[in-house]
Amino acid sequence: MQGKWLSIVLLIAAATLLLVVSSCARNQHLTSINIQPSGADFGGVDPNLVVNFRAYGTYQHPPVTKDITALVTWNSDTPQVAQVAAGAVSPNTNCGKANVFATFNDSGNVIVSNGANITVAGPASLGCPQGGGTRNLLVSVTGAANGTVVSSPAGINCGSTCAATFAADSSVSLTATPNSGNTFGGWGTGCAAISGTACTVIMNSDITITATFN
């Protein structure tokens, strides 16, 4: 009889342990993401130059750090300078600076990693103006998702806020295109000339232009 009760107690203890372990596995949550390396420098606008980044996630219940490179969503805040796919970062179309980061949605909580600083700078033969001969153009869109702004030469192409670097004293043409059902409200200050939905900017300084969509 005593052996029977001992067996029952052991079965209950094993079932309890299994339940606890299973519960911990179900409740494991991501608390932070760290991407490595902390940055990269590229010697010119050459998409064949690639630096591979890894994303490491720190979890709780139980505490553990895992390689989650393939699970996160990779982003670049200035994709015309640095493009990223599955952690592989390379220059795109412009010289300048960008930040690359990773995000993950854990049960409704969006976890954002640290940012890796990317610099694309090199000789004129590789697409980079020399001697401080660049200026920054920032386009701020009011009424985001209602339209897009595209530049010529290429660099700006967004429906929110974006930036690009252009040669000093060069002329940049911005064209605003409203989405279906929306209208273009106009340009803010900074345009050297305006013709309908087109704004011409002379890059003799760092310039911020506002485009409004209704």
C-alpha positions in Angstrom: 0.0 0.0 0.0 2.8 2.4 0.9 4.5 1.7 -2.5 1.2 2.5 -4.2 0.9 5.9 -2.5 4.6 6.6 -3.3 3.9 5.9 -7.0 0.9 8.3 -6.9 3.0 11.0 -5.3 5.8 10.7 -7.8 3.3 10.8 -10.7 1.7 14.0 -9.3 5.2 15.6 -8.9 6.1 14.7 -12.4 2.9 16.1 -13.8 3.3 19.3 -11.8 6.9 19.7 -13.1 5.8 19.1 -16.7 3.0 21.7 -16.3 5.5 24.3 -14.9 8.0 23.7 -17.7 5.3 23.8 -20.3 3.9 27.1 -18.8 7.3 28.7 -18.8 7.8 27.8 -22.5 4.5 29.2 -23.4 5.1 32.5 -21.5 8.6 33.1 -22.8 8.8 36.8 -24.0 11.4 38.8 -25.9 12.7 41.8 -23.8 15.4 43.3 -26.1 17.2 43.0 -29.4 20.9 43.7 -30.0 22.3 43.8 -33.5 25.9 43.4 -34.2 28.2 44.8 -35.4 27.4 48.3 -34.2 28.0 49.9 -37.6 29.7 49.7 -41.0 31.6 52.0 -43.4 31.4 51.6 -47.2 33.9 53.1 -49.6 31.4 54.1 -52.3 28.0 53.5 -53.8 28.5 49.9 -54.7 25.6 47.5 -54.0 28.0 44.6 -54.3 29.6 45.7 -51.0 27.9 43.8 -48.2 28.2 43.6 -44.4 26.1 40.9 -42.7 24.5 41.9 -39.4 23.1 39.5 -36.7 20.2 40.1 -34.3 20.4 38.6 -30.8 17.2 38.4 -28.8 17.1 38.4 -25.0 14.2 36.4 -23.5 12.7 35.9 -20.0 10.9 32.9 -18.6 13.4 31.4 -18.7 16.2 33.9 -19.4 18.1 33.1 -22.6 19.8 34.8 -25.6 19.1 33.5 -29.1 20.1 34.4 -32.6 16.9 35.7 -34.2 18.4 37.2 -37.3 15.9 35.3 -39.5 12.9 36.2 -37.3 13.1 40.0 -37.0 12.1 42.6 -39.6 15.1 44.6 -40.8 14.7 48.4 -41.6 16.9 51.3 -42.8 15.8 54.9 -42.0 17.5 56.1 -45.2 17.1 53.3 -47.7 18.6 55.3 -50.6 21.9 55.3 -48.6 21.8 51.8 -47.0 19.5 49.0 -48.0 19.0 45.9 -45.8 17.5 42.5 -46.4 17.7 39.6 -43.9 20.5 41.4 -42.1 22.6 41.9 -45.2 23.4 45.7 -45.5 24.8 47.3 -48.7 25.0 50.8 -50.2 22.1 51.7 -52.5 22.1 54.9 -54.7 23.4 57.8 -52.5 26.4 58.6 -50.3 25.6 59.7 -46.8 24.6 58.2 -43.4 21.9 55.8 -42.3 20.8 53.8 -39.4 19.8 50.1 -39.7 17.7 48.5 -37.0 15.5 45.4 -36.4 12.0 45.0 -34.9 10.0 42.1 -33.6 6.3 41.9 -32.6 6.0 39.8 -29.5 2.4 39.3 -28.5 1.5 42.8 -29.5 4.6 44.5 -28.1 7.0 45.8 -30.8 10.6 45.4 -29.7 13.1 47.7 -31.4 16.8 47.0 -31.5 19.7 49.4 -31.2 20.6 51.2 -34.4 23.7 50.4 -36.4 25.4 53.5 -37.9 26.1 53.1 -41.7 28.3 55.5 -43.6 28.7 55.5 -47.4 31.6 57.7 -48.5 34.3 57.4 -51.1 35.8 58.8 -54.3 33.8 60.6 -56.9 34.4 57.7 -59.3 32.3 55.6 -56.9 29.4 58.1 -56.8 30.4 60.3 -53.8 30.8 64.0 -54.3 34.1 65.3 -52.8 35.4 68.1 -50.6 32.3 68.8 -48.6 30.3 69.2 -51.8 27.1 67.7 -50.5 23.9 69.1 -48.9 21.1 67.4 -47.1 17.5 67.6 -48.4 14.8 66.7 -45.9 11.2 66.2 -47.1 8.5 66.3 -44.5 5.1 65.1 -45.7 1.9 66.3 -43.9 -1.0 64.0 -44.5 1.1 60.8 -44.7 -0.3 57.9 -46.6 -2.2 60.4 -48.8 0.5 60.7 -51.4 4.2 60.4 -52.3 7.1 62.7 -53.1 9.8 61.6 -55.6 13.0 63.5 -56.6 15.0 63.8 -59.7 17.9 62.9 -59.5 16.9 59.9 -57.4 17.1 59.9 -53.6 13.7 61.0 -52.3 10.8 58.6 -52.7 8.4 58.4 -49.7 5.0 59.2 -48.3 6.3 60.3 -44.9 9.5 62.0 -43.8 12.7 61.1 -45.6 16.1 62.6 -46.5 18.8 62.3 -49.1 22.2 63.9 -49.9 22.8 65.7 -53.1 25.7 67.6 -54.7 26.1 71.1 -53.4 24.6 73.8 -55.6 22.8 71.2 -57.8 19.2 71.4 -58.8 16.7 68.9 -57.5 13.2 68.5 -58.8 10.5 67.2 -56.4 7.2 65.9 -57.7 4.2 65.3 -55.4 1.7 62.7 -56.5 -1.5 62.3 -54.4 -3.1 58.9 -53.9 -6.5 58.1 -55.4 -9.1 60.1 -53.6 -6.7 62.7 -52.2 -5.4 66.0 -53.4 -2.1 67.9 -53.2 -2.3 70.9 -50.8 1.0 72.6 -51.7 4.6 73.1 -50.9 6.1 74.9 -47.9 9.0 77.4 -48.1 12.3 76.4 -49.6 11.4 75.9 -53.3 13.3 78.0 -55.7 10.4 77.6 -58.2 7.0 75.9 -58.1 5.0 74.6 -61.0 1.8 72.7 -60.1 2.9 69.7 -58.0 6.6 70.2 -58.9 9.1 72.0 -56.7 12.6 72.9 -57.8 15.2 73.1 -55.0 18.7 74.6 -55.3 21.0 72.7 -52.9 23.1 75.7 -51.8 22.5 74.7 -48.1 20.8 72.0 -46.1 17.1 72.4 -46.9 13.8 71.2 -45.4 10.7 71.1 -47.6 7.2 70.4 -46.5 4.6 68.8 -48.8 1.0 68.7 -47.8 -1.6 66.2 -49.0 -5.3 66.4 -48.2 
